[in-house]
Amino acid sequence: ARRTWICLEEKGISYTTTPVDLSGDRTWYRQNINPLGKVPAIRHAASGAVIYESEIVNEFLEQQFPDSGASLMPADPVACARVRLWNVHHTNTLGKALFPLLSASDGDTASKLEELEAALEYYEANITGPYLCGEFSLADVNAMPIVDNLVFWTKEFMGYALPVD
């Protein structure tokens, strides 16, 4: 949900929020809003369509409101593909390295930490400017909550501070 909140704020799009209790029974929510039972989800006012999964919601918002606030997707198709590839890396590599590390047993921590560091090395090797794709984009919006969680969780729960260089 934080990814979409960042996108809404960057775009300057007005919105209202509806609290969703994800700790209880999600049957109604799954049947009527998001079959995956997760947030965020938005309802398109004109069509009534419900859109979910933060990366998809964010691209929808960029396409629906191209002239509002910051442009978060490049005009060039190749650059758009780079943004989407970063998003795949956030989810499939960094996210998948972070969560198992947090639940690793003591004997497994070193190998899980190596996987996380390898996922982070990709960032160092592929950043093309002050932002992931040179200009601020949905790649950065979608990375922010993961990186924020990474820094907090590894320090708070593991006593591990990420290298700064």
C-alpha positions in Angstrom: 0.0 0.0 0.0 2.9 2.4 0.6 4.0 2.1 -3.0 0.6 3.4 -4.2 0.5 6.0 -1.5 3.9 7.4 -2.7 2.6 7.3 -6.3 -0.6 9.2 -5.4 1.4 11.8 -3.5 4.0 12.2 -6.3 1.2 12.6 -8.9 -0.8 15.0 -6.7 -3.9 12.9 -7.1 -6.6 13.4 -4.6 -7.9 10.2 -2.9 -9.7 8.8 0.1 -8.6 5.8 2.0 -10.7 3.0 3.5 -9.2 1.1 6.3 -9.1 -2.7 5.7 -8.6 -5.1 8.6 -6.3 -7.7 7.1 -5.9 -9.5 10.4 -9.5 -11.0 10.4 -11.8 -12.7 8.0 -11.1 -11.5 4.5 -13.9 -13.4 2.7 -15.9 -10.3 1.8 -12.8 -8.4 0.7 -11.6 -11.3 -1.4 -15.0 -11.8 -3.0 -15.7 -8.1 -3.7 -12.4 -6.2 -3.9 -9.2 -8.2 -4.3 -9.2 -12.0 -4.7 -5.7 -12.1 -3.3 -6.9 -10.4 -0.1 -4.2 -7.8 -0.1 -4.0 -4.0 -0.2 -3.9 -1.7 -2.1 -6.9 -1.9 -4.3 -8.5 1.1 -6.1 -11.9 1.4 -7.8 -11.9 3.3 -11.1 -14.7 5.8 -10.6 -15.9 5.9 -14.3 -16.0 2.1 -14.9 -16.3 0.7 -11.4 -13.3 -1.6 -12.2 -11.2 -2.7 -9.2 -7.5 -2.6 -9.8 -5.1 -4.2 -7.4 -1.4 -5.1 -6.9 0.6 -2.0 -6.2 2.8 -2.1 -9.3 -0.2 -2.4 -11.6 -2.2 0.2 -9.7 0.7 2.6 -10.0 1.0 2.1 -13.8 -2.7 2.6 -14.1 -2.5 5.9 -12.1 0.3 7.1 -14.3 -1.7 6.3 -17.5 -5.0 7.6 -16.1 -3.4 10.9 -14.8 -0.5 11.6 -17.2 -0.6 15.4 -16.7 -0.9 15.3 -12.9 2.3 15.9 -10.9 5.5 14.1 -11.7 5.7 11.9 -14.8 6.7 8.5 -13.3 7.1 6.5 -16.6 9.5 7.5 -19.4 8.1 8.2 -22.8 10.6 5.9 -24.5 9.4 2.3 -24.7 12.9 0.9 -23.9 13.2 3.1 -20.8 9.7 1.9 -19.8 10.9 -1.7 -20.1 13.8 -0.8 -17.8 11.4 0.5 -15.2 9.4 -2.7 -15.4 12.6 -4.8 -15.2 13.6 -3.0 -12.0 10.2 -3.7 -10.6 10.7 -7.4 -11.4 14.0 -7.3 -9.6 12.5 -5.6 -6.5 9.9 -8.3 -6.2 11.6 -11.5 -7.5 15.1 -11.0 -6.3 15.4 -8.4 -3.5 12.1 -9.3 -1.8 12.7 -13.0 -2.1 16.2 -12.6 -0.5 15.0 -10.3 2.3 12.1 -12.3 3.8 13.8 -15.7 4.1 16.8 -13.9 5.8 14.5 -12.6 8.5 13.2 -16.0 9.3 16.5 -17.9 8.8 17.9 -20.1 11.6 21.3 -19.3 13.0 23.0 -21.9 10.8 21.3 -20.6 7.7 21.8 -16.8 8.2 25.2 -16.6 6.5 23.9 -18.1 3.2 20.7 -16.0 3.3 22.8 -12.9 4.0 24.9 -13.7 0.9 21.8 -13.9 -1.2 20.6 -10.5 0.1 24.0 -8.9 -0.6 24.0 -10.4 -4.1 20.5 -8.9 -4.7 21.9 -5.5 -3.5 24.9 -5.7 -5.7 22.6 -5.7 -8.7 21.5 -2.2 -7.7 25.1 -0.9 -7.5 25.9 -2.4 -10.9 22.8 -1.1 -12.7 21.8 2.3 -11.3 22.1 4.8 -14.2 22.0 8.1 -12.3 20.8 9.7 -9.1 17.7 7.3 -9.4 17.5 3.7 -10.6 16.7 4.7 -14.2 18.4 8.1 -14.2 15.2 10.0 -13.6 12.7 9.5 -10.8 10.3 6.8 -11.9 7.9 4.0 -10.8 11.1 1.9 -10.3 12.1 4.2 -7.4 8.5 4.5 -6.1 8.2 0.7 -6.0 11.7 0.2 -4.5 11.3 2.7 -1.6 9.2 0.6 0.8 11.3 -2.5 0.2 14.5 -0.7 0.9 13.0 1.1 3.9 11.9 -2.3 5.3 15.3 -3.8 4.5 17.2 -1.1 6.4 14.9 -1.2 9.4 14.3 -5.0 9.7 17.9 -6.1 9.2 19.1 -3.6 11.8 16.2 -3.9 14.3 15.8 -7.7 14.2 19.2 -9.0 13.2 21.6 -6.3 14.5 23.0 -6.1 11.0 23.7 -2.7 9.5 23.9 -2.7 5.7 27.3 -1.6 4.3 27.2 2.1 3.2 29.8 1.7 0.4 
